[in-house]
Amino acid sequence: MVTGFRQWDWNQKYGVQLIYALEFAAEEGVSLGSSHRWGLGVATRWRPDAETDIALGVLLEDRFEDSILPIPYIKATWRPCKYAEVELRATGLQNGIIVRGFLTEDRATTVDLTVAYETLSFALTDGSYGSRAVAIGEVPIRIGVTQFLEKSGTWFVRGSAEWVAYARHSFKHDGETQGAFQPGAQWGLAARVGARF
């Protein structure tokens, strides 16, 4: 996963952002295969005070078996103190709330709680179902730990545990939904290595 943004400041309160993301994923369950997604967009950033940060914009997102879609980008962050922040996010791929706690002065180690509706599309492996992709939408309750590996804050490792309270799997062929089912609630663990430029 590679994510990041480039920002140009108009003044202390206003700026413009170029946002980008690229992610690859693999899933061995229910005959799924590999997946990829990318996004590119622009947003305006408003910082009315030292504790509040708001970005509004639009992203072009591409996912397996779907055409490129324009998606609204909304991100609002409130920092009540230097060791905590609360973020509301609506980006199409992830929509919900994230609460973060910073365990170190330089914010290199972060503990977070996420409750959000998330989406991802996977290719189906050969011989399964007969369609070409499955779109997954789910609402996990996730607790994670992120550790940045150097002072620049670029490379990081992340581990998390989650309980998926709601999920919906929609099978697609050539962009048309062929069928859908709702699996039961389940637990999961995840590990991730990434970079933020």
N, C-alpha and C positions, 0 to 999 in steps of 0.2 A: 504494500500500500504506500502510495506517495501522495501527500496532500500539502496544500499551502496556499499562500496568497501573496501578491505584491501590492503594496499600498503607496499611494501618492497623496500627501497631505495638502489640503487647501489652506488650513490654519489649524489651531490647536483643537478645534471642535469638529471640523469636517474633513473628510477624505474620500478617495475613490479607491476601490479594490478590484484587482483581477484575481479570481479564485479558480483553482484547478485541483483536480483529484483523479487518481488512477488506482484501481484496485483489482486484484485477481484473487479468486477464492476456489477452493476445491471441497467437495462434500461427498463422503462415501455412503451416506445413508439413503434409503429409498431410491436406489438406482440413479442418483444424481451424478453429474459429471463436473466439469469445470465451469467457471463463470468469470465474467469481467464486467467492469463498468467504468465509465469515465465521465467527468463533468468539467465544464468550462463556463465561467460567467463573470458578471460585473456586479458591483454593489456600491452603494454610497454608505459611508460610515459617519455616525453622529455620536459625539461624546459630550453630552450636556454637562456632566460633572465627573469628578475623579472616580466615582463608584459605578457609573452607568455607561454602557457601550452598546449601541444599536446599529445594526447593518441591515439594509434592505436592498434587494436586487433581484436578478433573474439568472438561472443556470440553464445551460443546454446540457442535457444528460443523455447518454447512450447506454443501453443495457442489452444483453443478449436477446435476440428475437423481437426487440421493440425498435421502433424508429426513434430518431433523435427528438426529444421533447423539451420544450421550454418549461421550466419549473420555477415557481416563486422561491426566493431565498430570503428567509427572515431569521435573524439571530439577535437576541437581546441578552446582555449579561449584566448582572448586578454583583458588585463586590463589597460586601458589608465590612470586610477586614482583609488584611493581607494574607490570611491563611484560608480563606474560603471564597467561593463564588457560586452563583446560581445562574444557569443558562437556559433560556427558552429557545428552541430551535425548530424550524420548519423548512426542510430542504428537499422534500419529496422522498429521498432515501431514508431520512431519519427525522421524525417529528415528535417532539416531546420535551422533557425537562431533564437537565443534568445538574447534579449538585456535586461540587468538587471541594476537596480539602487538600491543602498543600502541607506536607509534613516537614519540608525544609525551607529555609530562608530563600533559596534560589529557585524554588518551585520545581526542582528536578524530580521529586517524588510526589505523585498525586494519587489519592484515593477518591473514587467517584461512585455515585449512585445514579443510574439512568433508568427512566421509565419512558418508553417511546414506542411509536409504531414504526417499524422498519421494513424495508422491502429489498428484495434481490431476486434476480432471475438466473436459473441454472439451465445448462444443456442437459438433456436426458441421455443416458448411456444407451448403447445399441441394445435392441430387444426389449426395451421397457415401454409399456403403455402404447407406443405407436406415435406419440406426439414428439415434437422437437425441443420443447422447453417447458419448464415449470416455474411459475412466478410464486414466490413465497412472501407473504406478509405476516408479520408477527409482532406481538407486544411483549418484549422481555422486561423483566425487572432484574437489572444487572448491577453487580458490585465488581469494580475493577481496580487494579493498581497499575500505574504507568511509571516507568523509570526512564528518564532521558540519560543517554550514555556519555554525553560530553557537554561542555559549558555552552556551546552554541545552540543547544536545544534542537538539533536536527534529527539524529537517530534515536529511536526509542524501542523499548520492549514493553509488552503489556500482557497481563494475564487477567482473566475475569471468570466469574461464576454467575450463572443466570438461571432464572426460572421463567419459562415461557408460559404465561397464563393464557394467551390466545394466539392461534395461528391459523392461516388459511393458505392452502396450496391450490393454485389454479394451473391446469395443464393447457398449454397453448401450442398451436400449429399455424405457422405463417401469420402470427399476430392475432389469431382467433382463439378465444377460450373454448376448449372442448369439454371441460368438466372441472369440478372443484370438490375438495373435501376439507374437513376441519379436524386435524389430529388433536389428541388430548394434550393436557398440560405436561410439560417435561422439564427436566433439569439439564444443564449443559455447562461445559468448561471450554474456554478458548484461550489461545496464545497467539500473539501477533508481534511481528517485527516490522517497523516502518520508519519513514523519514518525513520530516516536515521542513520544507524549504521556504 
